[in-house]
Amino acid sequence: MESASPLLTTQIETVAELRELYRAAEARAARLRLLSQAGGELALAEMTNVESVLQTCAGRLAHFLGRGRASIAPQGPGLGLRAPGQSEGAPPAPFAYVSIDGFTDLSDIPDAEDREAVRLVLELMGATASRIEREAERGRLTATLREREQRLEYVLGRLFTAQEDERRRLSHELHDGVAQTATALVRLLEGGTDRAHEPVAGPQRVRLAQIARELVQEIRAIIGGLRPTLLDDLGLSAALRHLAEEMEKAGYSVTLILPEETPILPSAVDTALFRVAQEAVTNIRKHAGGPCPVTVSLTMDAPTGITLRISDRGRGITPAETTLKADRQGMQVGREVMHERMLAIGGDLLWEAKPEGVCVTAHLPQLPLPPSS
């Protein structure tokens, strides 16, 4: 058999080279198409469609590598999604890996150019997942900030309302109590004798002294309601003890639990906790149905912070009263004010209505720093 002519051999080699060049051109075109399509799709990814976009890109990678299907998962094994500059140990969650049969690492891809193209697509997918995660985090932070702003506006509005309510209450107490007593005293002084300089008789003098004492007591009660001097002079424990003593005078059986040593607290914290106790005691007097067992406890320690709890064993609050009568009786307003006072100092308040009574728990998660001298 005669050997092929040099010309034919040259033609065969040329065809082989052309085929090789054609295959290389097709491979480059497939890589460019993969990068172009993946880049275009990932650029349009949003929080609402990011999972489907990443899944589509994973399918393109599987088709490019000659596999039928692929999936994305938060855990391996698989090809990791990492944004450029992101450490290998911190893939973007919840989309961290592309699972393709036969490929758990880039080194499993034999062709260097194919490996580089897949690496670029994985980086694009990782960057997209990271971008969406950052957008979601910004959205959560923005929503939290907006909620806090709304709560702050609400608290400020309630504070102004509370101030007006306090002025109104003080005005009524002065008008109905002090003013009436003072008027009665003036009338006795003016109408007790016909002559201005005639000495006041004994029985009348006793009555005048009694009215004067009642007037002083009413004034002291109003001043104590505004801010008891015990709170400023001796602190929160002494003020709570005074509240308990006043309830006992009214017939309530009070169990008082106080810490052996009370640390010095900032004035705002002292005031908020005392006002919560004061409001809780006021609600007990109004709604417990008469004298009943009451427990007032205050605990303070570094691990758990400060907890003030006021509970009673009165007639309790039925669901109907909670939903229908609370606003009319002012109970709902009192609960909101207590909650706002604790919110203003970084604490929280739990109000529990039970068939056998009501329990109010005010909690500050950590002991505040003592006021600077």
Sequence and secondary structure as in RCSB ss.txt:
>XXXX:A:sequence
MESASPLLTTQIETVAELRELYRAAEARAARLRLLSQAGGELALAEMTNVESVLQTCAGRLAHFLGRGRASIAPQ
GPGLGLRAPGQSEGAPPAPFAYVSIDGFTDLSDIPDAEDREAVRLVLELMGATASRIEREAERGRLTATLREREQ
RLEYVLGRLFTAQEDERRRLSHELHDGVAQTATALVRLLEGGTDRAHEPVAGPQRVRLAQIARELVQEIRAIIGG
LRPTLLDDLGLSAALRHLAEEMEKAGYSVTLILPEETPILPSAVDTALFRVAQEAVTNIRKHAGGPCPVTVSLTM
DAPTGITLRISDRGRGITPAETTLKADRQGMQVGREVMHERMLAIGGDLLWEAKPEGVCVTAHLPQLPLPPSS
>XXXX:A:secstr
     HHHHHHHHHHHHHHHHHHHHHHHHHHHHHHHHHHHHHHT  TTTHHHHHHHHHHHHHHHTT S EEEESS
 SSEE   TT  TT   SS  EEEETTBSSGGG   HHHHHHHHHHHHHHHHHHHHHHHHHHHHHHHHHHHHHHH
HHHHHHHHHHHHHHHHHHHHHHHIIIIIIHHHHHHHHHHHHS SSTTS   HHHHHHHHHHHHHHHHHHHHHHHH
H  HHHHHT HHHHHHHHHHHHHHTT EEEEE  SS     HHHHHHHHHHHHHHHHHHHHHS SS EEEEEEEE
ETTTEEEEEEEE SS   HHIIIIIHHHHTHHHHHHHHHHHHHHTT EEEEEEETTEEEEEEEESS       
